[in-house]
Amino acid sequence: MASKAVIRPATVQDIPKIKAIHDHYVYNSVLTLHSEPRAEEDLRRRFLVTAERGLPYIVAQDEESRHILGFAYAFPFNRKVVGLSQTVEINLFCHPNYTRQHIARHLLEDLVAILKRPSNSGHATFFRPGVRPHQAAQVIACVGIDELGPKGGLGLIEWYKQFGFEESGRLKKVGCKFNRW
């Protein structure tokens, strides 16, 4: 990561920049299956719900320019099934001008550390005051495989494996974007 970049809790004021990053992937990638940009109010609502659930929502920010270089957050894997309440899924996106600069690595490492040890005194600032931090027993990253991407789309899976994630299965032809399954 650039020496002047820091990982910090996201704020509501970051939502427009988060939206711009996400919109890039909506228009140009299968990393998200959204085909239309999400409204800023929807992103703001998701941010607030994440905070209310005691889950982290973080950004990487360049200290000097104040640009948001990327963001990551966790959300319940399945909030309808009580037995899955300790399992969370994560989303992580980097600004397209800052990929391959270890921003994603630092976002992922910090997000997982916060999820696994939310009571660590250094992590207290990542949670809303008065909200009990959610400790995750299992962290899941659902990955869209872009056959046109690095290593035939498997590069992202290999990247996550570096951090201890394991491939648990593949759902074939469950999502379509840009006329590709």
Backbone as JSON Lines, residues from 0, in Angstrom:
{"i":0,"aa":"M","n":[0.85,-1.17,0.0],"ca":[0.0,0.0,0.0],"c":[0.9,1.23,0.0]}
{"i":1,"aa":"A","n":[0.44,2.28,-0.65],"ca":[1.21,3.51,-0.67],"c":[1.48,3.94,0.77]}
{"i":2,"aa":"S","n":[2.66,4.49,1.02],"ca":[3.07,4.81,2.39],"c":[2.17,5.84,3.05]}
{"i":3,"aa":"K","n":[1.43,6.58,2.27],"ca":[0.59,7.62,2.84],"c":[-0.88,7.22,2.89]}
{"i":4,"aa":"A","n":[-1.17,5.95,2.73],"ca":[-2.55,5.49,2.79],"c":[-2.82,4.86,4.15]}
{"i":5,"aa":"V","n":[-4.01,5.08,4.67],"ca":[-4.4,4.51,5.96],"c":[-5.76,3.82,5.81]}
{"i":6,"aa":"I","n":[-5.95,2.8,6.64],"ca":[-7.25,2.14,6.74],"c":[-7.96,2.79,7.91]}
{"i":7,"aa":"R","n":[-9.19,3.2,7.68],"ca":[-9.97,3.85,8.74],"c":[-11.43,3.45,8.6]}
{"i":8,"aa":"P","n":[-12.22,3.68,9.66],"ca":[-13.66,3.42,9.53],"c":[-14.27,4.33,8.47]}
{"i":9,"aa":"A","n":[-15.17,3.8,7.7],"ca":[-15.89,4.62,6.72],"c":[-16.87,5.53,7.46]}
{"i":10,"aa":"T","n":[-17.22,6.62,6.83],"ca":[-18.22,7.55,7.38],"c":[-19.28,7.78,6.3]}
{"i":11,"aa":"V","n":[-20.39,8.35,6.71],"ca":[-21.46,8.67,5.76],"c":[-20.92,9.61,4.68]}
{"i":12,"aa":"Q","n":[-19.99,10.47,5.03],"ca":[-19.43,11.41,4.06],"c":[-18.63,10.71,2.95]}
{"i":13,"aa":"D","n":[-18.22,9.47,3.19],"ca":[-17.48,8.7,2.19],"c":[-18.38,8.08,1.12]}
{"i":14,"aa":"I","n":[-19.67,8.04,1.36],"ca":[-20.59,7.31,0.47],"c":[-20.49,7.77,-0.98]}
{"i":15,"aa":"P","n":[-20.44,9.05,-1.32],"ca":[-20.32,9.42,-2.74],"c":[-19.07,8.84,-3.41]}
{"i":16,"aa":"K","n":[-17.96,8.81,-2.7],"ca":[-16.73,8.25,-3.28],"c":[-16.82,6.72,-3.37]}
{"i":17,"aa":"I","n":[-17.44,6.1,-2.38],"ca":[-17.67,4.66,-2.42],"c":[-18.56,4.32,-3.61]}
{"i":18,"aa":"K","n":[-19.59,5.12,-3.81],"ca":[-20.5,4.91,-4.94],"c":[-19.75,5.01,-6.27]}
{"i":19,"aa":"A","n":[-18.88,5.98,-6.41],"ca":[-18.12,6.15,-7.66],"c":[-17.25,4.91,-7.93]}
{"i":20,"aa":"I","n":[-16.62,4.38,-6.9],"ca":[-15.82,3.16,-7.07],"c":[-16.71,2.0,-7.47]}
{"i":21,"aa":"H","n":[-17.79,1.81,-6.75],"ca":[-18.7,0.69,-7.04],"c":[-19.28,0.83,-8.45]}
{"i":22,"aa":"D","n":[-19.66,2.04,-8.83],"ca":[-20.23,2.27,-10.17],"c":[-19.27,1.81,-11.26]}
{"i":23,"aa":"H","n":[-17.98,2.05,-11.08],"ca":[-17.0,1.61,-12.07],"c":[-17.13,0.1,-12.3]}
{"i":24,"aa":"Y","n":[-17.25,-0.66,-11.23],"ca":[-17.34,-2.12,-11.37],"c":[-18.69,-2.56,-11.91]}
{"i":25,"aa":"V","n":[-19.74,-1.8,-11.62],"ca":[-21.05,-2.1,-12.2],"c":[-20.97,-1.99,-13.72]}
{"i":26,"aa":"Y","n":[-20.35,-0.94,-14.21],"ca":[-20.29,-0.69,-15.65],"c":[-19.22,-1.5,-16.39]}
{"i":27,"aa":"N","n":[-18.17,-1.91,-15.7],"ca":[-17.01,-2.46,-16.4],"c":[-16.57,-3.86,-15.99]}
{"i":28,"aa":"S","n":[-17.29,-4.51,-15.1],"ca":[-16.78,-5.76,-14.55],"c":[-17.9,-6.71,-14.17]}
{"i":29,"aa":"V","n":[-17.55,-7.97,-14.03],"ca":[-18.5,-8.95,-13.49],"c":[-18.18,-9.23,-12.01]}
{"i":30,"aa":"L","n":[-17.31,-8.43,-11.41],"ca":[-17.03,-8.6,-9.99],"c":[-18.26,-8.3,-9.14]}
{"i":31,"aa":"T","n":[-19.15,-7.48,-9.66],"ca":[-20.47,-7.33,-9.06],"c":[-21.48,-7.66,-10.16]}
{"i":32,"aa":"L","n":[-22.54,-8.33,-9.8],"ca":[-23.54,-8.67,-10.81],"c":[-24.6,-7.59,-10.95]}
{"i":33,"aa":"H","n":[-24.46,-6.5,-10.2],"ca":[-25.39,-5.39,-10.4],"c":[-25.22,-4.89,-11.83]}
{"i":34,"aa":"S","n":[-26.33,-4.63,-12.48],"ca":[-26.27,-4.13,-13.86],"c":[-26.56,-2.63,-13.92]}
{"i":35,"aa":"E","n":[-27.07,-2.1,-12.84],"ca":[-27.35,-0.67,-12.74],"c":[-26.7,-0.14,-11.46]}
{"i":36,"aa":"P","n":[-26.2,1.08,-11.5],"ca":[-25.61,1.64,-10.28],"c":[-26.66,1.71,-9.17]}
{"i":37,"aa":"R","n":[-26.2,1.54,-7.96],"ca":[-27.09,1.66,-6.81],"c":[-27.22,3.12,-6.45]}
{"i":38,"aa":"A","n":[-28.4,3.49,-6.01],"ca":[-28.64,4.87,-5.6],"c":[-27.79,5.18,-4.37]}
{"i":39,"aa":"E","n":[-27.36,6.41,-4.28],"ca":[-26.54,6.82,-3.14],"c":[-27.27,6.56,-1.83]}
{"i":40,"aa":"E","n":[-28.57,6.77,-1.82],"ca":[-29.35,6.53,-0.6],"c":[-29.35,5.05,-0.22]}
{"i":41,"aa":"D","n":[-29.38,4.16,-1.2],"ca":[-29.28,2.72,-0.91],"c":[-27.94,2.38,-0.27]}
{"i":42,"aa":"L","n":[-26.87,2.94,-0.79],"ca":[-25.54,2.71,-0.22],"c":[-25.43,3.29,1.18]}
{"i":43,"aa":"R","n":[-26.03,4.44,1.39],"ca":[-26.03,5.05,2.71],"c":[-26.79,4.17,3.71]}
{"i":44,"aa":"R","n":[-27.93,3.66,3.28],"ca":[-28.73,2.77,4.14],"c":[-27.95,1.51,4.48]}
{"i":45,"aa":"R","n":[-27.27,0.91,3.5],"ca":[-26.47,-0.29,3.74],"c":[-25.35,0.01,4.73]}
{"i":46,"aa":"F","n":[-24.72,1.16,4.57],"ca":[-23.66,1.57,5.49],"c":[-24.2,1.65,6.92]}
{"i":47,"aa":"L","n":[-25.34,2.32,7.1],"ca":[-25.91,2.5,8.44],"c":[-26.35,1.17,9.05]}
{"i":48,"aa":"V","n":[-26.95,0.3,8.25],"ca":[-27.38,-1.02,8.75],"c":[-26.16,-1.84,9.16]}
{"i":49,"aa":"T","n":[-25.1,-1.76,8.37],"ca":[-23.86,-2.47,8.71],"c":[-23.35,-2.02,10.07]}
{"i":50,"aa":"A","n":[-23.32,-0.71,10.3],"ca":[-22.85,-0.17,11.57],"c":[-23.76,-0.58,12.73]}
{"i":51,"aa":"E","n":[-25.07,-0.57,12.5],"ca":[-26.03,-0.95,13.55],"c":[-25.9,-2.42,13.93]}
{"i":52,"aa":"R","n":[-25.46,-3.25,13.02],"ca":[-25.28,-4.67,13.29],"c":[-23.93,-4.98,13.95]}
{"i":53,"aa":"G","n":[-23.12,-3.96,14.15],"ca":[-21.83,-4.17,14.78],"c":[-20.8,-4.78,13.84]}
{"i":54,"aa":"L","n":[-20.98,-4.53,12.55],"ca":[-20.05,-5.04,11.55],"c":[-19.22,-3.89,10.98]}
{"i":55,"aa":"P","n":[-17.97,-4.17,10.62],"ca":[-17.1,-3.1,10.13],"c":[-17.35,-2.72,8.67]}
{"i":56,"aa":"Y","n":[-17.17,-1.45,8.39],"ca":[-17.21,-0.88,7.04],"c":[-16.01,0.05,7.01]}
{"i":57,"aa":"I","n":[-15.0,-0.28,6.21],"ca":[-13.74,0.45,6.25],"c":[-13.36,0.99,4.88]}
{"i":58,"aa":"V","n":[-12.5,1.99,4.9],"ca":[-11.97,2.55,3.66],"c":[-10.45,2.66,3.77]}
{"i":59,"aa":"A","n":[-9.81,2.64,2.61],"ca":[-8.39,2.99,2.51],"c":[-8.38,4.4,1.95]}
{"i":60,"aa":"Q","n":[-7.68,5.29,2.63],"ca":[-7.64,6.7,2.23],"c":[-6.21,7.18,2.14]}
{"i":61,"aa":"D","n":[-5.91,7.89,1.07],"ca":[-4.61,8.52,0.93],"c":[-4.58,9.71,1.89]}
{"i":62,"aa":"E","n":[-3.63,9.69,2.8],"ca":[-3.55,10.75,3.82],"c":[-3.36,12.13,3.22]}
{"i":63,"aa":"E","n":[-2.56,12.2,2.18],"ca":[-2.23,13.49,1.59],"c":[-3.38,14.05,0.75]}
{"i":64,"aa":"S","n":[-3.85,13.28,-0.21],"ca":[-4.89,13.77,-1.12],"c":[-6.29,13.59,-0.57]}
{"i":65,"aa":"R","n":[-6.45,12.71,0.44],"ca":[-7.75,12.38,1.04],"c":[-8.63,11.55,0.11]}
{"i":66,"aa":"H","n":[-8.07,11.08,-1.0],"ca":[-8.83,10.23,-1.93],"c":[-9.13,8.9,-1.27]}
{"i":67,"aa":"I","n":[-10.31,8.38,-1.56],"ca":[-10.67,7.03,-1.1],"c":[-10.12,6.08,-2.15]}
{"i":68,"aa":"L","n":[-9.25,5.17,-1.72],"ca":[-8.57,4.25,-2.62],"c":[-9.27,2.9,-2.71]}
{"i":69,"aa":"G","n":[-10.16,2.63,-1.77],"ca":[-10.9,1.38,-1.77],"c":[-11.75,1.28,-0.53]}
{"i":70,"aa":"F","n":[-12.63,0.28,-0.52],"ca":[-13.49,0.08,0.65],"c":[-13.8,-1.4,0.8]}
{"i":71,"aa":"A","n":[-14.17,-1.77,2.01],"ca":[-14.53,-3.15,2.31],"c":[-15.52,-3.14,3.47]}
{"i":72,"aa":"Y","n":[-16.4,-4.12,3.48],"ca":[-17.36,-4.24,4.58],"c":[-17.85,-5.68,4.69]}
{"i":73,"aa":"A","n":[-18.45,-5.96,5.82],"ca":[-19.0,-7.29,6.07],"c":[-20.51,-7.16,6.26]}
{"i":74,"aa":"F","n":[-21.21,-8.21,5.91],"ca":[-22.66,-8.25,6.12],"c":[-23.07,-9.69,6.42]}
{"i":75,"aa":"P","n":[-24.23,-9.88,7.06],"ca":[-24.64,-11.25,7.4],"c":[-24.75,-12.12,6.16]}
{"i":76,"aa":"F","n":[-24.23,-13.33,6.26],"ca":[-24.31,-14.26,5.14],"c":[-25.77,-14.63,4.88]}
{"i":77,"aa":"N","n":[-26.52,-14.88,5.94],"ca":[-27.94,-15.2,5.81],"c":[-28.61,-14.78,7.1]}
{"i":78,"aa":"R","n":[-29.22,-13.6,7.09],"ca":[-29.81,-13.08,8.32],"c":[-31.12,-13.76,8.7]}
{"i":79,"aa":"K","n":[-31.66,-14.62,7.83],"ca":[-32.92,-15.3,8.14],"c":[-32.72,-16.58,8.93]}
{"i":80,"aa":"V","n":[-31.51,-17.14,8.92],"ca":[-31.24,-18.41,9.58],"c":[-30.37,-18.13,10.81]}
{"i":81,"aa":"V","n":[-30.95,-18.29,12.0],"ca":[-30.24,-17.98,13.24],"c":[-28.93,-18.75,13.36]}
{"i":82,"aa":"G","n":[-28.91,-19.99,12.93],"ca":[-27.7,-20.81,13.03],"c":[-26.54,-20.3,12.19]}
{"i":83,"aa":"L","n":[-26.8,-19.38,11.28],"ca":[-25.74,-18.8,10.44],"c":[-25.34,-17.4,10.9]}
{"i":84,"aa":"S","n":[-25.78,-17.0,12.09],"ca":[-25.56,-15.62,12.52],"c":[-24.1,-15.26,12.75]}
{"i":85,"aa":"Q","n":[-23.25,-16.25,12.95],"ca":[-21.82,-15.96,13.16],"c":[-21.02,-16.02,11.86]}
{"i":86,"aa":"T","n":[-21.72,-16.19,10.75],"ca":[-21.08,-16.23,9.44],"c":[-21.36,-14.92,8.71]}
{"i":87,"aa":"V","n":[-20.3,-14.3,8.2],"ca":[-20.47,-13.05,7.46],"c":[-19.85,-13.2,6.08]}
{"i":88,"aa":"E","n":[-20.36,-12.41,5.17],"ca":[-19.8,-12.32,3.82],"c":[-19.16,-10.95,3.7]}
{"i":89,"aa":"I","n":[-18.17,-10.85,2.86],"ca":[-17.47,-9.57,2.7],"c":[-17.53,-9.09,1.26]}
{"i":90,"aa":"N","n":[-17.45,-7.8,1.11],"ca":[-17.29,-7.14,-0.19],"c":[-16.08,-6.23,-0.09]}
{"i":91,"aa":"L","n":[-15.32,-6.17,-1.18],"ca":[-14.1,-5.37,-1.2],"c":[-13.9,-4.86,-2.63]}
{"i":92,"aa":"F","n":[-13.7,-3.56,-2.76],"ca":[-13.46,-2.95,-4.07],"c":[-12.39,-1.88,-3.94]}
{"i":93,"aa":"C","n":[-11.5,-1.82,-4.92],"ca":[-10.47,-0.78,-4.97],"c":[-10.78,0.18,-6.11]}
{"i":94,"aa":"H","n":[-10.42,1.43,-5.9],"ca":[-10.53,2.41,-6.98],"c":[-9.73,1.87,-8.17]}
{"i":95,"aa":"P","n":[-10.28,1.95,-9.38],"ca":[-9.58,1.36,-10.54],"c":[-8.18,1.92,-10.79]}
{"i":96,"aa":"N","n":[-7.9,3.13,-10.34],"ca":[-6.56,3.69,-10.53],"c":[-5.56,3.2,-9.48]}
{"i":97,"aa":"Y","n":[-6.04,2.43,-8.51],"ca":[-5.16,2.0,-7.42],"c":[-5.15,0.49,-7.23]}
{"i":98,"aa":"T","n":[-5.47,-0.25,-8.27],"ca":[-5.39,-1.71,-8.16],"c":[-3.93,-2.13,-8.25]}
{"i":99,"aa":"R","n":[-3.64,-3.33,-7.77],"ca":[-2.29,-3.91,-7.79],"c":[-1.26,-3.06,-7.03]}
{"i":100,"aa":"Q","n":[-1.74,-2.35,-6.01],"ca":[-0.85,-1.56,-5.16],"c":[-0.97,-1.97,-3.7]}
{"i":101,"aa":"H","n":[-1.46,-3.16,-3.46],"ca":[-1.61,-3.74,-2.13],"c":[-2.69,-3.09,-1.29]}
{"i":102,"aa":"I","n":[-3.52,-2.25,-1.89],"ca":[-4.63,-1.63,-1.16],"c":[-5.61,-2.73,-0.73]}
{"i":103,"aa":"A","n":[-5.99,-3.59,-1.67],"ca":[-6.94,-4.65,-1.36],"c":[-6.39,-5.58,-0.29]}
{"i":104,"aa":"R","n":[-5.12,-5.89,-0.37],"ca":[-4.47,-6.75,0.64],"c":[-4.66,-6.17,2.04]}
{"i":105,"aa":"H","n":[-4.39,-4.88,2.18],"ca":[-4.49,-4.26,3.5],"c":[-5.94,-4.13,3.95]}
{"i":106,"aa":"L","n":[-6.83,-3.84,3.03],"ca":[-8.25,-3.79,3.38],"c":[-8.71,-5.16,3.88]}
{"i":107,"aa":"L","n":[-8.36,-6.22,3.14],"ca":[-8.79,-7.57,3.52],"c":[-8.18,-7.99,4.85]}
{"i":108,"aa":"E","n":[-6.88,-7.79,5.01],"ca":[-6.22,-8.17,6.27],"c":[-6.85,-7.46,7.46]}
{"i":109,"aa":"D","n":[-7.08,-6.17,7.31],"ca":[-7.67,-5.42,8.43],"c":[-9.12,-5.82,8.67]}
{"i":110,"aa":"L","n":[-9.89,-6.0,7.61],"ca":[-11.29,-6.39,7.78],"c":[-11.4,-7.73,8.5]}
{"i":111,"aa":"V","n":[-10.62,-8.72,8.09],"ca":[-10.68,-10.03,8.72],"c":[-10.21,-9.95,10.18]}
{"i":112,"aa":"A","n":[-9.16,-9.19,10.44],"ca":[-8.68,-9.04,11.82],"c":[-9.75,-8.41,12.7]}
{"i":113,"aa":"I","n":[-10.43,-7.41,12.19],"ca":[-11.49,-6.75,12.95],"c":[-12.64,-7.73,13.21]}
{"i":114,"aa":"L","n":[-13.0,-8.51,12.2],"ca":[-14.1,-9.46,12.35],"c":[-13.77,-10.58,13.33]}
{"i":115,"aa":"K","n":[-12.53,-11.04,13.32],"ca":[-12.14,-12.16,14.18],"c":[-11.88,-11.72,15.62]}
{"i":116,"aa":"R","n":[-11.42,-10.48,15.81],"ca":[-11.09,-9.99,17.15],"c":[-11.64,-8.58,17.35]}
{"i":117,"aa":"P","n":[-12.96,-8.43,17.34],"ca":[-13.52,-7.07,17.44],"c":[-13.26,-6.41,18.78]}
{"i":118,"aa":"S","n":[-12.99,-7.2,19.82],"ca":[-12.77,-6.6,21.14],"c":[-11.34,-6.09,21.32]}
{"i":119,"aa":"N","n":[-10.46,-6.35,20.35],"ca":[-9.1,-5.82,20.41],"c":[-9.19,-4.31,20.57]}
{"i":120,"aa":"S","n":[-8.45,-3.77,21.53],"ca":[-8.57,-2.34,21.83],"c":[-8.29,-1.46,20.61]}
{"i":121,"aa":"G","n":[-7.43,-1.91,19.72],"ca":[-7.15,-1.13,18.53],"c":[-8.28,-1.11,17.53]}
{"i":122,"aa":"H","n":[-9.24,-2.02,17.71],"ca":[-10.36,-2.09,16.77],"c":[-11.59,-1.33,17.25]}
{"i":123,"aa":"A","n":[-11.56,-0.83,18.48],"ca":[-12.74,-0.18,19.05],"c":[-13.25,0.97,18.19]}
{"i":124,"aa":"T","n":[-12.36,1.7,17.55],"ca":[-12.77,2.86,16.76],"c":[-13.5,2.46,15.48]}
{"i":125,"aa":"F","n":[-13.5,1.18,15.14],"ca":[-14.17,0.74,13.92],"c":[-15.65,0.47,14.14]}
{"i":126,"aa":"F","n":[-16.14,0.65,15.35],"ca":[-17.53,0.37,15.65],"c":[-18.23,1.58,16.21]}
{"i":127,"aa":"R","n":[-19.51,1.64,15.93],"ca":[-20.34,2.72,16.42],"c":[-20.43,2.64,17.95]}
{"i":128,"aa":"P","n":[-20.28,3.77,18.65],"ca":[-20.4,3.75,20.11],"c":[-21.76,3.18,20.54]}
{"i":129,"aa":"G","n":[-21.72,2.33,21.53],"ca":[-22.96,1.74,22.05],"c":[-23.44,0.5,21.31]}
{"i":130,"aa":"V","n":[-22.77,0.15,20.22],"ca":[-23.15,-1.03,19.45],"c":[-22.15,-2.14,19.76]}
{"i":131,"aa":"R","n":[-22.67,-3.3,20.11],"ca":[-21.79,-4.44,20.41],"c":[-21.19,-4.97,19.12]}
{"i":132,"aa":"P","n":[-19.86,-5.03,19.02],"ca":[-19.22,-5.55,17.8],"c":[-19.59,-7.01,17.56]}
{"i":133,"aa":"H","n":[-19.8,-7.34,16.34],"ca":[-20.14,-8.7,15.91],"c":[-18.85,-9.48,15.68]}
{"i":134,"aa":"Q","n":[-18.69,-10.6,16.37],"ca":[-17.52,-11.44,16.16],"c":[-17.89,-12.55,15.2]}
{"i":135,"aa":"A","n":[-17.16,-12.67,14.13],"ca":[-17.46,-13.67,13.1],"c":[-16.67,-14.95,13.35]}
{"i":136,"aa":"A","n":[-17.36,-16.06,13.29],"ca":[-16.7,-17.36,13.38],"c":[-16.22,-17.79,11.99]}
{"i":137,"aa":"Q","n":[-16.94,-17.34,10.97],"ca":[-16.62,-17.72,9.6],"c":[-16.78,-16.49,8.7]}
{"i":138,"aa":"V","n":[-15.81,-16.26,7.84],"ca":[-15.85,-15.14,6.89],"c":[-15.86,-15.73,5.49]}
{"i":139,"aa":"I","n":[-16.83,-15.32,4.69],"ca":[-17.0,-15.85,3.34],"c":[-16.79,-14.73,2.32]}
{"i":140,"aa":"A","n":[-16.11,-15.07,1.24],"ca":[-15.95,-14.15,0.11],"c":[-16.51,-14.87,-1.11]}
{"i":141,"aa":"C","n":[-17.68,-14.45,-1.57],"ca":[-18.25,-15.02,-2.79],"c":[-17.62,-14.28,-3.97]}
{"i":142,"aa":"V","n":[-17.02,-15.03,-4.86],"ca":[-16.22,-14.44,-5.94],"c":[-16.86,-14.75,-7.29]}
{"i":143,"aa":"G","n":[-17.08,-13.71,-8.07],"ca":[-17.51,-13.89,-9.45],"c":[-16.31,-14.24,-10.3]}
{"i":144,"aa":"I","n":[-16.42,-15.28,-11.07],"ca":[-15.3,-15.69,-11.93],"c":[-15.46,-15.05,-13.29]}
{"i":145,"aa":"D","n":[-14.52,-14.19,-13.62],"ca":[-14.5,-13.52,-14.91],"c":[-13.53,-14.28,-15.81]}
{"i":146,"aa":"E","n":[-14.06,-15.07,-16.72],"ca":[-13.21,-15.9,-17.58],"c":[-12.23,-15.08,-18.41]}
{"i":147,"aa":"L","n":[-12.5,-13.77,-18.55],"ca":[-11.58,-12.91,-19.28],"c":[-10.53,-12.29,-18.36]}
{"i":148,"aa":"G","n":[-10.63,-12.58,-17.07],"ca":[-9.7,-12.03,-16.09],"c":[-8.43,-12.84,-15.98]}
{"i":149,"aa":"P","n":[-7.55,-12.42,-15.07],"ca":[-6.28,-13.13,-14.88],"c":[-6.49,-14.62,-14.6]}
{"i":150,"aa":"K","n":[-5.68,-15.42,-15.26],"ca":[-5.7,-16.88,-15.09],"c":[-7.09,-17.47,-15.36]}
{"i":151,"aa":"G","n":[-7.73,-16.93,-16.41],"ca":[-9.05,-17.44,-16.79],"c":[-10.11,-17.21,-15.74]}
{"i":152,"aa":"G","n":[-9.93,-16.18,-14.94],"ca":[-10.89,-15.85,-13.9],"c":[-10.56,-16.45,-12.55]}
{"i":153,"aa":"L","n":[-9.57,-17.31,-12.5],"ca":[-9.23,-17.97,-11.24],"c":[-8.21,-17.19,-10.42]}
{"i":154,"aa":"G","n":[-7.68,-16.12,-10.97],"ca":[-6.68,-15.31,-10.26],"c":[-7.22,-14.75,-8.95]}
{"i":155,"aa":"L","n":[-8.47,-14.33,-8.93],"ca":[-9.05,-13.77,-7.72],"c":[-9.22,-14.85,-6.64]}
{"i":156,"aa":"I","n":[-9.59,-16.04,-7.06],"ca":[-9.71,-17.15,-6.1],"c":[-8.34,-17.43,-5.49]}
{"i":157,"aa":"E","n":[-7.32,-17.49,-6.33],"ca":[-5.96,-17.72,-5.82],"c":[-5.53,-16.6,-4.88]}
{"i":158,"aa":"W","n":[-5.91,-15.37,-5.18],"ca":[-5.58,-14.25,-4.32],"c":[-6.18,-14.44,-2.93]}
{"i":159,"aa":"Y","n":[-7.46,-14.79,-2.86],"ca":[-8.11,-15.0,-1.56],"c":[-7.48,-16.16,-0.79]}
{"i":160,"aa":"K","n":[-7.04,-17.18,-1.49],"ca":[-6.42,-18.33,-0.83],"c":[-5.15,-17.93,-0.08]}
{"i":161,"aa":"Q","n":[-4.46,-16.89,-0.55],"ca":[-3.26,-16.4,0.15],"c":[-3.57,-15.97,1.58]}
{"i":162,"aa":"F","n":[-4.83,-15.65,1.83],"ca":[-5.25,-15.14,3.14],"c":[-5.98,-16.2,3.97]}
{"i":163,"aa":"G","n":[-5.88,-17.45,3.53],"ca":[-6.48,-18.55,4.3],"c":[-7.88,-18.92,3.88]}
{"i":164,"aa":"F","n":[-8.43,-18.26,2.87],"ca":[-9.75,-18.64,2.38],"c":[-9.62,-19.95,1.61]}
{"i":165,"aa":"E","n":[-10.66,-20.75,1.65],"ca":[-10.69,-22.01,0.92],"c":[-11.87,-22.0,-0.04]}
{"i":166,"aa":"E","n":[-11.66,-22.59,-1.18],"ca":[-12.77,-22.72,-2.12],"c":[-13.69,-23.82,-1.6]}
{"i":167,"aa":"S","n":[-14.96,-23.48,-1.44],"ca":[-15.92,-24.44,-0.9],"c":[-16.86,-24.99,-1.95]}
{"i":168,"aa":"G","n":[-16.89,-24.39,-3.1],"ca":[-17.78,-24.85,-4.16],"c":[-17.95,-23.79,-5.22]}
{"i":169,"aa":"R","n":[-18.6,-24.2,-6.29],"ca":[-18.87,-23.27,-7.38],"c":[-20.32,-23.38,-7.8]}
{"i":170,"aa":"L","n":[-20.92,-22.24,-7.97],"ca":[-22.29,-22.17,-8.48],"c":[-22.17,-21.77,-9.94]}
{"i":171,"aa":"K","n":[-22.43,-22.71,-10.82],"ca":[-22.23,-22.46,-12.25],"c":[-23.51,-21.9,-12.88]}
{"i":172,"aa":"K","n":[-23.3,-20.91,-13.72],"ca":[-24.36,-20.27,-14.49],"c":[-25.51,-19.78,-13.61]}
{"i":173,"aa":"V","n":[-25.16,-19.17,-12.49],"ca":[-26.19,-18.58,-11.63],"c":[-26.29,-17.07,-11.82]}
{"i":174,"aa":"G","n":[-25.33,-16.48,-12.5],"ca":[-25.34,-15.05,-12.74],"c":[-24.91,-14.75,-14.16]}
{"i":175,"aa":"C","n":[-25.56,-13.75,-14.76],"ca":[-25.23,-13.37,-16.13],"c":[-25.08,-11.86,-16.19]}
{"i":176,"aa":"K","n":[-23.99,-11.43,-16.83],"ca":[-23.76,-10.01,-17.03],"c":[-22.95,-9.85,-18.31]}
{"i":177,"aa":"F","n":[-23.24,-8.82,-19.05],"ca":[-22.58,-8.57,-20.34],"c":[-22.74,-9.78,-21.26]}
{"i":178,"aa":"N","n":[-23.88,-10.44,-21.19],"ca":[-24.18,-11.64,-21.99],"c":[-23.18,-12.76,-21.75]}
{"i":179,"aa":"R","n":[-22.59,-12.79,-20.57],"ca":[-21.66,-13.86,-20.2],"c":[-22.16,-14.5,-18.91]}
{"i":180,"aa":"W","n":[-22.05,-15.83,-18.86],"ca":[-22.41,-16.56,-17.64],"c":[-21.19,-16.8,-16.82]}
